[in-house]
Amino acid sequence: MMIFTEENGALKAFRGGELLLIEPWGRDSFRVRATRYPAFSGKNWALTESADRGNASITYAQAVQVNGTGTARDCPGIGEKEAVITNGRIKATVNRVGILSFYRDDRLILQEHFRFYDGTISKESRCLKLPAREYRAHVGGAYRITQRFEANPGEKLFGMGQYQQPCTDLKGCTLDLEQRNSQITVPFAVSNLGYGFLWNNPAVGRVVFGNNRTEWVAEAAEEIDYWITAGETPREILRNYTEVTGRAPMLPDGYLGLWQSKLRYRTQEEVLSVAHAYQDKGIPLDVIVIDFFHWTLQGDWKFDKEYWPDPKAMIDELHQMGIKVVVSVWPSVDKKSENFYEMDAKGLLIRTERGSNQTYDYQGDCVEIDPTNPETRKYVWEICKRNYYDLGVDVFWLDNSEPDYVTYDFDNYRYWLGPALSCSNIYPQFYSRIFYDNEIAEGNANPVNLLRSCWAGSQKYANVVWSGDVPSTWEALRDQLSAGINMGLAGIPWWTTDIGGFMTDDVDDPDFRELLIRWYEFAAFTAFLRMHGDRGPYNIPPLDNRDWGGGYLHTGQPNELWSYGEENFRIMKKYLDLRLSLKPELEQIFAEAHEDGSPILRAMFYEFPQDEKAWETYDQFMLGSKLLVAPVLYPGMTKRKVYLPAGEWENLHTGEKVNGGCVITAEAPLDIIPVFRRLA
């Protein structure tokens, strides 16, 4: 039997030593927490924004429990059959054994999965003794928590961040809640039934969107914590979600054009020569990137003077050319670094629970920083400010931001914030705040930083997130479209990829060059246009022994627009010009992301929520509300099917007007990506 009480407009319930709290938390939304501890932890995690919590109403069903004389109890909240809390369009009910059900406009949208005998509730498999909320104790106090919900027939689910898979609709998928290179966990899902669900817990775990039930698992946690919202459309759901987790800031000027990068520019002279070559060819360049091992050792966080003798002069020269400068920063600290022993002694690094303290092994015996510790954030910023920011560096590229471990044995790592099992998914967010928070404090009102990972709410910290070190394959290109759609629906609008994929064996391979062009055409209509990759073959001579040439620490082949032949150069230049012509439109799309949380790259159903076919079309997307983009995703394809929703459309390349509400066949020779403008 539940005991219900009210507290500050929230519904509180007790049963069997479990404390349950349902609070109005923003527009048409609830935050739900449950624990077997005496009280909640007080951590808000992704729910960082102040939210209206004053519009709920709470009612109770008729009492069914009786006292010793056989008369119904009249004490409110004790022995009641059911409690009901309503906040705008969303309603939650808690029955007498604690099972929660959620309704949008009185239509059931989500209900806990419960298979336990109680005499009234469980109508099937009641002998399974399977609770909706399960706590399995760890030695030392935390629980392995499982939260179960009923599966909704016909439901489609989207969001959840980035998983390298072709599945855009996540129904039927099992997703590991773990940050890994190219896998980004952002545990917010959007349902076609008109609700959004945030698993507000950074613990390592998994979610199973099964056809028989949904299960959320946290490997180590003190409490269940989730947030649910109701909305008529995905736009309303994203608006509600970003109201309580934050929205991307306004993008400052100078980032919507070309970002030039490769693995890796080794010297100051190489960077300047590439920048001047762009200028000489009359190609506007917004950003140039200085990648890894421009430093002495990992964890020194400074330019190697042998190869970068005057970085400030270089940066000043690039600024005079109108080019912003990005510098790579890794979280790894080599044990030979000048900063290692002080950081180790002060507890500023990740700790291991057993065995070696090494957490990263690329080009050194390294331990990674622990940015969940505020002292670490202060320490690393002071070094990076002195060695980079004060020289004029515009953007920090926070690579390996998962962090990238030797092995992903999360039970072997511990942070200042707690065991990695309990909080590792929030690591990239704290890593980004080393720079975002301190740049804001320095008076930079519009910082921008590039990361390989993020978590729920990271959009508010000006994170440009890229999809990681994905291979140069057509399968990977198709996966990026799925990833981009779902990242946007998870609230992360600033998303990009390595054009052509990261890992290439032979830049002269015609198949790779076709892939590169198709990837570039796709990227021209995403949030950021960014040339990057590790381009083989690795036959460029080393500078000297310090450069570890010969394939050990190599530099890839050239990766500039003109590096792939005249015809490919023409195509890439054409799409850069087209992108720049769309700059006013792109600026408006970025403004929408700031104003209501809308993605940049949008699923078709985001703009056409009443169109059933739009909910099943995942090989094309909308750039903002007007441009329909149908990327070419297979080799040798010179035409493709495109679904145009009802209305009038214009072929962006030919100007031809087309009536929608049908599937057409669009011409797609190598230099054409089908794009249609919505007219009405």
N, C-alpha and C positions, 0 to 999 in steps of 0.2 A: 504494500500500500504506500502511496506517495503522500507526503505532507507538503502542501503548497503554502508559500508565503509571498508577499510582495515587498520589493525593496527598491526605492528610487525609480519607480516606473518599470522595473524588471520583474520577471517571474522567477522565483526561486523554489526549488523543490528538493526534497530529501527522500532517499529510500535506500535501505540496506547499507548505510555508510557512504553512499555516493551523494555528492553535492552537484546539482544541476542548476545552471543559470541561463535564462534566455532574455537578452536585452535588445530593445530597439537600438539600431546602430546605423543611422543614416536613412536615406529615403527608401521606403518599402523594403527594409532590410532588418535582419537579426544577426546578432553575434550569439553563438551558443558555446558554452563551456561546461565541462563536466570533469570531476576529479574525485579521487578517493583520499586525497590529502585534506587536512582540516580547512585549507583556504586555497584560493587561486594564486598563481605565481605573480600576477601583476604585470606580466610582460604583454605588450600589445603587438609585438612582431610587425606584421605588414600594415596593421591598422594604425597608421601614424597621424592621420588627419582628424581634426575634431569633427564629430558627427552629431547631428540632431538626435537626441534620445528622449524627447519629451512627448511624443504623439501616440504612445501605445495605450491600448485598453486591455484590461484583464477581466475575464469572467470565469465562472465555474459552472459545471453541470450539476444536476441535482445530487445531493449526497445519497450514498447507498449504504454506508457503514452505519451500524446502529450501536447504541450503548447497551449496558447491561439490562436496562428496563425495556428494550425493544423499540425505543423511539429514535427517530433520526437525529443525528447530531446537528446542531445549528451553529457550530463554531466554524467560520469561513476558513477554507483551506485544509481542514483536517477530515480525512475520509471522503473527500470529494471524488466523484467518478472521473472527472476530466477537468483540466484547466485549459483555457484558451487565451492566447495573447495575440493582439492584432496591431500591426503598424502599417497604416496605409493599405496597399494592395496585398500585403503578405500576412498570412495568419499561421500560427503554430498551435498545435494542440499537444497536450501531454496527458496520456491516459493514466489509469490508476496503478499500472505497473511501470510507468516511466517511458513508454514508447512515444516518440515524437513523429508527428506528421505535419507537413507544410503545404499550404494552399496559396495559390494566386487567384484572387477574385473568386474564392470558394471552390476552385478546381484543384484537386490533389496534384501536386507536382513532385513531391519527394516524401518517402516514408521510411522509417527505420525498418531493417530486416530483423525479425525476431522469431525464433523457433523454439518456444519454451512453453510448457504447459502452465496455464494460469486459469483455465476454466472458461474464458470468454474470448481471449484475443487471438491466440494462435490456432488457425483453422487447419493447418497442414503441418506435417512433420514435427509435431510438437514434442516428440520424445527426443529430438536432437539435442535439446538443452543448449541452444546456440543463442547467446545474448546479442543484443544490438550494439552494446558498448562493452568491450572486453578489456580487462586489465590483467596482464601477466607480469608479476613482479620480477624485477632484477635484484640480485644481491646488491644491497647498498641503497635501495630506495626507489629508483625510477621504475616505470612500467613500460612494457611493450604493449602498445595500445592498438586495438582494432575497432574501427567504427564501420558498421554495416548498414547499408540501405537496400531497399527493394530495387530491383531492376524494372525500369519502365519500358514496356513493349513499344517498339517503334521510335525510341528516343535516339537522337543524334547528339554527340558531345564534341566540343572543340575547345581549343586553348591549350593550357597545361605547359606552355613553353615550347621547347624545341627537341624533337626526337628524330633521329636519322632513320626515317621510315616513310613509306609511301602513303600511310594511312592519315588522311586529313580528318575524317570522322573517326573519333577515338573509341566509339562504342565497340566492345569486344577486345580492346587492347589492355595489356598489362604494362604499366609504366613504372620504372624504377625512379623513386624520388631521390636521386643522387646527381650531384654535379660532376660531369666528366667532360673531357675535351670533346666538343661538338654536341654534347647533350646538356640542355639547359632546363632545369626544373623550375617552373613558375606555376605553383599548384592552384591555378584558377581555371575553372571549366565553365563554359557557356552551353546551355541546353536549348534545343529547339522547342522545349516545352515552356520556355519563358522564365527561366531562372538562371542565376549564376551562383557558383559555389567556390569559395576560397577555403582551402585547407590551411589554416593560419598557424602553421607549425613547421619550423625549419629542420625538423629531425629527418634523418635518413629513413627511408621506408619504401613504400610502394603504394600504388592504387591499381585496383583491378576493376575495370568497367565491364563486368561480366554480363552475360545474358540472363543469368539466374540471380545475381546480386552484385552490388558494388561494395568494395571493401577498401577503406583507407587504413594504412598501417604506419605507425610511427615506432621505430625500433627502440627509442628511449625518450620518454616524455613524462611530465608530471600530470598532464591534463589533456583532455580533448578540447580543441579550440577550432571552431570553424565559423564562417560568415556566409550567409545566404541572402540573396536579393531576388526580387521579382521584377520583371519588366516585360512589356509587350513585344519589344524588339531587341535584337542584340545591341543596338545603339543605346537604348535605355539601360540595358544591363551594364555595358561598359561605362556609361556615365555614372551610374550608382557606384560601381566598383572603384573607379578612379577618384570619386569624391571622398572615399574613406582611405585609400592607399596612396593618393597623390597622382599628379599628372606630369607629363614631360613639360619642361619649361619651353619658352619660345626659343627656337633655334636661332643663334646669331648669324649674321650675314657671313658668307664666304665658305660655306660647307656643301652647297648643293651641286657644285661642279665636280670635276675629276679629282679623286684622291690617287696619287701615284705612289706605288709601293712595290717592293720585291724582297725576296730573301737572298741576299741582304746587301745594301750599299755599305761598303767597307770603309770608305774614307770620306772626308770632307770634300775632296776634289770630285769624287764620283757624284755626290749629291748635287753639287753646284753645276757639274757638267750636264746632268739630266735636266735640271731646272732651266738652264740656258738653252738647251736643245728644244724644249717645249716653247720657250719664248721665241727662238729663232724660227720655228715652224708656224708661229702664229696660233698656237693651241693654248687656250686658257687653262691654267692649272691652279686649282684652289689649295691643294694640300700635298705636301710631300712627306714621306715617312722614313724615319731612321730606325731600322729594326734592331734586333738583338745583337749582342756582342760588339756594340760600339763602345762597350765599357771595358774595364780592366778585368775584374772578376765579378761574378754574380754576387750582389749584395753590396758592392762598392757604390753603385748608382752614380756613376760619373763617366764622362768621356775619356777614352784612352788618348792621351796627349800625343802619342806617336802617330796616330791616324787622324786625329781631330785636334790639330794644334791650336786653333782659334775658333771654337764653336760659336762664340758670340758674334764674331765678324760674319761667319757663315749665315747665322740666323738673321742678322741684320740685312744681309744682302738678299736673302730670300724674301724677307718682309718688303724690301724695296721693290721686289718684283711682284708683289701682291700674293705671295704664297705663304700659307700657314705651315707650321712645322710641328710634326708629331714625333715623339721620342718614346721608344719602348722601355717599359719598366717591368721587371719580373719580381715576384715575391720570394724568389729563392736566394739564399745567402750561403755562399761557399764557405766551408770551414777555414779556408785560407784568406777570406775577406778581411779587410781592416776593421769591419764592423761586427764580425761574428761573435767574438768572445764577450764583448760588452752586451750585445743583444741576448746572448745565451744566458749570461749571468743575471740579467734583469728580467728574465722570463718573457721576452718579447717574441719568442719563436714558438712554433708548434711543438708540443711534446709528444713523445711516443710512450706507450704504456709498457712496452716490453722490447727487448732486443736493441738493435742499433737505433740511434736517434736520427738517422738519415731519413728524410721524407722525399727527396728528389735527387735524381742521379744523372741528369743530362749535363755533360761537360763539367762534372765536378761532384764532390761529396757535399750535398747541400741540405739545409734545413730551411723550411719556408716560414715566413713571418706570420704572426698571429694578429691580424688587424682587428679582431674582436676586442683586443686590449687597447684602451684609449692611449696608453703610454706608447704602444707600438705605432699607432697612427701619428702621434706627435713626433716620435723619433725619426720615422721614415720621411715624413714631410719636411722636416728641417734639413735633411740631407738633399732631398730632391729639389727643394726650393733653392738651396745654395748652388747646386750643380746643374740645374735645368731651368727652373721657373724664372730665376733672376736673370738668366741669359736670354729670356724671351720665348722659351718654348710655349707653344699655344695649346697643345693637346698631349695628354699622357696616354700612351697605349699600354693598358694594364693587361698584359698577356698572362697566360697560365692561371687565370683568375678563378679556377674552380675550387681549390688549387689542383694542379696536375700532380698526382702522387706517383711514387715509384710503383706502388700497388694501391688499389682503392680499398685498403683494409681499414674501414672507418672505425672499427672497434679498437684500433691501435693508436688512435690520435686523440689528443686532448687540447682544447683551446682555453683561453682565459674565461670564455663564456660557459664552458662546460665540456663534457665528452663530445667528440665529433659526432657520434651517433645521434646526439640530442640537438645539434644545431649547425651541422656542416653546410647545409644548403644556403645559409645566409652569409657564408664567407665572402662571396664576390661582392655583395652589397657593402659590407664593411670595408673591403679592399678599395672599392671605388670612393668611399667617403674619406679615405686618407687625403684624396686630392680634391674632391668636390667641396667638402666642408671647409678645408683650409684655403682653397682658392676664393670661395665666397668671403671668408674672413679677411683675405688680402685685398678685397675690393673688386674682384672680378665677378661682375653680376651675371655673366653668362658663360660659365665653364662648359667645356665639352670634353668627354674622355671616351676612349675606345676600349671595350672589354670583350672577353671571350665567354663570359658567363654572367648571370644575374639571378635575381630572385623576385618574388612578389613585391611590388612597390619600387623596384629599382628604377623605373621610368622617371621618378621625381629627382634622381641624382644625375640627370643629363648623361645617361649611359648610351653611347652608340654600341650596340651589341652585334658582333658578327658570329657567323655560324660555325666557326672553328675550323680545324684542319681536315677538311673533307677531301676525298679523292677527286681526281679529274676524270669523272665518269658521267655518262648520261644518267645512270641510276642516281648518282649524287645530285645532279641538277634537278631531277624530278623531286627528290627528297627536300631540296631547298624550298621549292614552291610550297609544299605541305608545311614545312617549318615556318616559313614567313607568314603564311595565313594564320597558323596557330599562335605564333608569338604575338601577333597583333591582337588576337582575341584574348590573349592572356594579359593584355594591358601594356605590352612593350612595343611602342610604335617605331622607335629608332633602331631598325634592324638592317643588316647588310650581310654580304657574303664575299668570299674571295672569288673574284671573277675568273672563271675557268677551273675552279677548284684549287686546292692548295698543292697537291702532290702530282707532279708531272714528270714522266721519265724522259720524254723526247719532245722538245718544242717544235721540231720539224715534222712531226707526224701529222699528215693531213687530217686524220680523224680528230686529233687533239685541236687542231686549228678550227675545224668546224664547230666543235664543242665550245671553244673559247668564244667564237662569234655569237653563237646562240645564247651563251651565258651572259655575254656583255649586253646583248639586246634586252634580255630579261632584266639585268641589273639597272639599265638606263631608266626603267620605270619603277624602281624600288626607292627606298628612302635615301640611300647613298650609293654613289657610283665609285667603286673602289677596286683598282687594279692591285692584286697581290697574288703571290704564289711562289712555291719552291720549284723552280724550273730546271729540269735536267736537259741534257746530260751534264754531269759535274766534272767538266774537263777544263775549267778556267784555272790557270796557274795561281798558286797562292802568292800573296804579297811577300811573305817571308815565313820563317818557322813559327812565328807568333800567330800567324793567321790560320794555322792548322789546315792547310790546303789539302788537296788530293782527296777530297771526299770526307774528311773528318769533321771539320767545321767549314763547310763549303760556302761559296756564294753561287746563287743560281744564275741561270742565263738571263739576258736582258728581258725586261717585261714591260717596256714602254709601248705605246700605241703603234709605233712604227716597227716594232721588233718582229712582226709576223707577216711581212710582205706587203706590197703596195695595195693589193685589192682589199685585204683585211684592214689595213690602215684606213683606207677610204671609208669602209663600213663603220669602223669605230669612230672616226671623226664625224661622220654623218649623224650618228646617234648621240654623240656629245653635243653637237650643234642643236639637235632636236631637243635634248634635255634642257639645254640652256634657254631655248626659246620658251620652254614651259615653266621657267623659274617663277613668274608671278603666280601661276597656278599651284606649283609646289609649295610656295610660301603659304598660300591659303590652306593647303592640306595640312601642313605642319601646324598652322594656327588652330585648326580644328582638333588636332591631337592634344594641344595645350588646353583648349577650351572645354572639350567634353570627353577626352580620352579615346577618340576614334583612331583606329589604325591608319597608317599610311597605305600599306598594302592590305586591301580589304577582301575578305571572302565575298563571293557574289551575293550570298544571302544577307550580308550586312546592309547592302544598298537595296535589296529586293526581298525583304523578309516575308512577303505574302506570296512569293513565287516558289512553288514546290520544287520546280526543276533547279532553281538557284541553290536550294539546300542540298542538291546532289551533284553539283558541278564544281569540281575542284582543280581542273587543269587550266583554269584561267582566273583572272582576278580583276578587281577594280583598283585603280590608282586614284584615291579620293572618290568623289561621287560621280565623276563625269567620264573618266577614261577606262575603257574595258581593254585589258591586255591579255593576249592569248599567246604565251611563249611557245616556241618550237622545242619539244622535249625529246625528240628521237632523231637519230642520225639519218641523213638522206631525205628528210621530209621537206617537201616544197609546197605543200598546201595542207591545211588542217581544218577540222570542224570547229566552229565557234558558235556558242549559244548566245543569242542576243535576246534579252528579256523584252517584254512588250514596250513599244515606244519607237521613236525615230532615232536612227544612228547615222553617223557619218564616218566613212573610212578615213582615218587620219592621213593616210598616204595618198589617196586618189581623190578625196573629196566626194566620192560617190555616196548618195543617201540610200539607206537601207531601212526597211520596216522590220521591227523586231517581233518577238513572240515566236521565234523559230530558230532552227539550227541552219547555218549557212556553211558553205565551203569557202574558206579564204585562201587567196594566193599567198605563198610564203617562201619565195626564193631566198637564197642565203642572206640577202641584204634587206629582207623584210620580216618584221615581227608584226603579226596582225594586231592593229590597235584601232578601236572605234570610239568616237566621241558621242556621248549621250546628248541628244538635242531636246528630246521631250519624252 
